[in-house]
Amino acid sequence: MEKSQNGEHNDDASSICGYDSLHHLLKDNLKPHHFQEVNRLLTGLNCGKALETIALPDSATALSVEHGFDIQAFHFHADKEVLREPRVVRVGLIQNSIAIPTTSHFVDQKKAIFEKLKPIIDAAGSSGVNILCLQEAWMMPFAFCTREKRWCEFAEPVDGESTKFLQSFALKYNMVIISPILERDINHGEVIWNTAVVIGNHGNIIGIHRKNHIPRVGDFNESTYYVEGNTGHPVFETAFGKIAINICYGT
């Protein structure tokens, strides 16, 4: 078995040939000049140069080792402006898997995802992240390909338990959080939307964006679960800049 990023064997079934990420697998098994070219194709260039990695604080690295998640950081440069001083905005992206089998009680599944994300969000906060973005429908299994209506039980109001869970982190770390949920609109006949909730760095709800377009390709039809959004293309003013959101197929 190959070694994980911390040098230990990783027998987790979710690993890639024993590695915590595709990046580490390629880096350890390709010649340096081959890896450089493959990495360019996968991550692109920034201002004509390869992305620069950033050293993370020990506290964040320790959390990743203790709780078994991969963490990486990169520096994106921008062209220098003439009339404005440069500033640094730290953006964090989280992609999580489910925490317990989908045969478990729905309440237990959601709680387990919350518990799984706690140390990941703490790692982002200790790294000085200003804007944290979670994945589409992060608070449930991504079941939109099953055509099984029962997964709509995970839907919740904008100010529901997922938002309340994240508001404490927004306050703790002075962080804006983009939280995409399956929304149950209890004020309008319990219509279900695919919604991103924008949580301000004071724990306030700045606003929402609802996914505009639904993929309908062959038998893959997400209208089984939610309807097209009605919010248009809003731009949200936050403490760290203006943010607009696109959810997957929603442009």
Legacy VTK file of the C-alpha trace (Angstrom):
# vtk DataFile Version 3.0
C-alpha trace
ASCII
DATASET POLYDATA
POINTS 251 float
0.000 0.000 0.000
1.244 3.470 -0.883
1.788 6.180 1.703
-0.503 9.110 2.405
0.671 12.735 2.540
1.765 12.408 6.168
3.939 9.399 5.349
1.622 6.793 6.851
-0.139 3.959 5.080
-3.700 4.814 4.099
-6.009 1.819 3.801
-9.150 3.940 3.625
-11.457 2.746 0.851
-12.020 6.382 -0.122
-8.325 6.908 -0.886
-6.815 6.791 -4.369
-4.369 3.874 -4.449
-3.589 4.713 -0.826
-3.102 8.448 -1.393
-5.199 11.198 0.143
-5.537 13.015 -3.183
-4.871 12.713 -6.899
-2.332 15.527 -6.554
-0.173 13.531 -4.142
-0.484 10.339 -6.176
0.734 12.086 -9.334
3.509 13.983 -7.550
4.954 10.825 -5.999
4.743 8.655 -9.115
5.620 10.950 -12.040
9.002 12.301 -12.958
9.282 15.973 -11.885
9.099 17.393 -15.421
6.095 15.181 -16.235
4.334 16.181 -13.027
4.950 19.848 -13.776
3.221 19.523 -17.147
0.338 17.424 -15.815
-0.164 19.880 -12.961
-0.254 22.742 -15.466
-3.026 20.982 -17.377
-5.004 20.244 -14.233
-4.655 23.567 -12.395
-3.797 26.006 -15.190
-1.506 29.003 -14.926
-1.812 32.195 -12.929
-0.483 35.310 -14.683
1.465 32.972 -16.966
3.132 31.090 -14.122
2.450 27.889 -12.213
0.434 28.271 -9.033
2.459 28.923 -5.915
1.750 26.815 -2.849
1.295 28.431 0.556
2.600 27.016 3.807
-0.288 26.407 6.181
-0.181 27.001 9.937
0.636 24.008 12.107
-2.815 24.138 13.691
-4.517 23.572 10.326
-2.123 20.808 9.319
-2.595 19.083 12.675
-6.376 19.091 12.212
-6.049 17.570 8.738
-3.867 14.750 10.056
-6.027 14.096 13.115
-9.309 14.016 11.183
-8.069 12.553 7.902
-8.814 15.247 5.324
-6.587 16.697 2.618
-5.714 20.399 2.806
-3.801 22.513 0.306
-3.297 26.229 -0.247
-2.288 28.237 -3.311
-1.404 31.839 -4.040
-3.211 33.503 -6.962
-1.589 36.718 -8.154
-3.487 39.529 -9.873
-2.244 42.167 -12.274
-1.033 45.222 -10.407
-3.419 48.175 -10.481
-2.373 51.796 -10.739
-4.943 53.547 -8.554
-5.631 50.959 -5.836
-3.354 49.331 -3.316
-3.231 45.532 -3.495
-5.028 43.506 -0.848
-5.115 39.846 0.068
-8.410 37.949 0.228
-8.232 34.356 1.404
-10.879 32.093 -0.126
-11.467 28.562 1.161
-13.215 25.769 -0.739
-14.571 22.629 0.922
-15.576 19.455 -0.849
-16.815 16.785 1.531
-18.097 13.256 1.247
-20.877 11.744 3.322
-19.984 10.629 6.839
-22.160 7.541 7.408
-24.052 5.185 5.051
-27.111 6.547 3.232
-29.138 3.760 4.804
-28.834 5.515 8.157
-31.589 7.683 9.591
-31.692 11.036 7.799
-31.265 12.959 11.065
-28.157 10.943 11.880
-26.741 11.494 8.379
-27.033 15.259 8.641
-25.564 15.353 12.148
-22.647 13.205 10.986
-21.909 15.601 8.123
-21.947 18.515 10.569
-19.473 16.703 12.821
-17.259 15.877 9.850
-17.150 19.510 8.745
-16.369 21.027 12.146
-12.592 20.391 12.064
-12.420 21.255 8.356
-14.010 24.653 8.996
-11.765 25.137 12.011
-8.752 24.481 9.770
-10.018 27.127 7.343
-10.562 29.583 10.179
-7.123 29.006 11.669
-5.634 29.595 8.204
-7.189 33.057 8.054
-9.797 32.301 5.397
-12.030 35.316 4.708
-14.625 33.703 2.418
-15.483 30.031 2.799
-17.426 28.228 0.067
-19.123 24.885 0.642
-20.234 22.498 -2.099
-23.693 22.223 -3.635
-26.149 20.663 -1.143
-23.303 19.975 1.282
-25.685 19.065 4.117
-26.970 15.866 2.482
-25.880 13.039 0.182
-25.780 14.299 -3.401
-28.719 12.122 -4.433
-30.049 14.166 -7.347
-29.331 11.361 -9.818
-31.546 8.782 -8.102
-35.013 10.161 -9.004
-36.068 9.241 -5.462
-38.231 11.954 -3.957
-37.491 10.898 -0.382
-34.184 12.807 -0.405
-36.206 16.021 -0.297
-36.645 15.348 3.416
-33.204 16.933 3.823
-34.583 20.295 2.636
-34.718 23.024 5.266
-35.551 26.746 5.567
-32.932 29.389 4.785
-32.549 30.037 8.514
-32.625 26.329 9.373
-30.164 24.124 11.200
-27.412 24.229 8.554
-27.350 28.019 8.569
-27.419 28.135 12.372
-24.554 25.626 12.460
-22.413 27.822 10.203
-23.312 31.174 11.761
-21.252 30.394 14.849
-18.167 29.753 12.681
-18.750 32.976 10.730
-18.732 34.876 14.013
-15.828 32.953 15.515
-13.501 33.471 12.555
-14.830 36.783 11.128
-15.571 34.835 7.945
-18.146 35.070 5.156
-19.607 31.644 4.364
-21.385 30.544 1.175
-23.678 27.673 2.164
-25.543 25.870 -0.662
-28.482 23.910 0.756
-31.654 22.223 -0.429
-34.139 24.885 0.662
-37.728 24.309 1.797
-39.626 27.573 1.319
-42.060 27.270 4.208
-43.652 30.661 3.412
-44.660 29.655 -0.116
-46.233 26.230 -0.029
-42.990 24.442 0.899
-41.574 24.847 -2.591
-38.096 23.330 -2.754
-35.171 25.252 -4.245
-31.465 24.632 -4.744
-30.192 27.621 -2.784
-26.938 29.237 -1.708
-27.195 31.152 1.568
-24.695 33.981 2.019
-23.742 34.295 5.688
-21.948 37.485 6.694
-18.890 37.683 8.929
-21.117 38.831 11.799
-23.276 35.724 11.492
-26.006 37.604 9.649
-27.783 36.295 6.552
-26.874 38.701 3.747
-29.072 37.063 1.126
-29.731 34.018 -1.033
-29.270 32.874 -4.603
-31.375 30.084 -6.114
-30.048 27.878 -8.911
-31.401 29.278 -12.169
-31.406 26.315 -14.543
-32.030 22.624 -13.966
-30.112 19.955 -15.899
-32.414 17.737 -17.921
-30.266 15.289 -19.869
-31.849 11.960 -20.733
-33.063 10.353 -17.533
-31.023 12.796 -15.434
-33.576 15.374 -14.367
-33.114 17.341 -11.155
-36.639 18.811 -11.379
-37.617 15.708 -9.398
-36.271 17.577 -6.374
-36.481 21.336 -6.882
-37.677 24.045 -9.253
-35.830 26.746 -11.211
-34.697 29.681 -9.132
-36.385 33.082 -9.091
-33.566 35.285 -7.767
-31.859 36.120 -11.055
-28.136 36.888 -10.769
-27.679 38.900 -7.545
-24.370 40.351 -6.396
-23.792 40.457 -2.640
-21.766 43.131 -0.857
-19.604 41.551 1.843
-16.835 42.741 4.120
-14.271 41.174 1.800
-15.648 42.142 -1.587
-18.604 41.684 -3.896
-19.690 38.088 -4.489
-21.866 36.583 -7.197
-22.777 32.893 -7.142
-23.367 30.273 -9.796
-24.570 26.831 -8.700
-23.367 24.103 -11.069
-25.642 24.148 -14.169
-27.319 27.347 -13.063
-25.856 29.949 -15.462
LINES 1 252
251 0 1 2 3 4 5 6 7 8 9 10 11 12 13 14 15 16 17 18 19 20 21 22 23 24 25 26 27 28 29 30 31 32 33 34 35 36 37 38 39 40 41 42 43 44 45 46 47 48 49 50 51 52 53 54 55 56 57 58 59 60 61 62 63 64 65 66 67 68 69 70 71 72 73 74 75 76 77 78 79 80 81 82 83 84 85 86 87 88 89 90 91 92 93 94 95 96 97 98 99 100 101 102 103 104 105 106 107 108 109 110 111 112 113 114 115 116 117 118 119 120 121 122 123 124 125 126 127 128 129 130 131 132 133 134 135 136 137 138 139 140 141 142 143 144 145 146 147 148 149 150 151 152 153 154 155 156 157 158 159 160 161 162 163 164 165 166 167 168 169 170 171 172 173 174 175 176 177 178 179 180 181 182 183 184 185 186 187 188 189 190 191 192 193 194 195 196 197 198 199 200 201 202 203 204 205 206 207 208 209 210 211 212 213 214 215 216 217 218 219 220 221 222 223 224 225 226 227 228 229 230 231 232 233 234 235 236 237 238 239 240 241 242 243 244 245 246 247 248 249 250
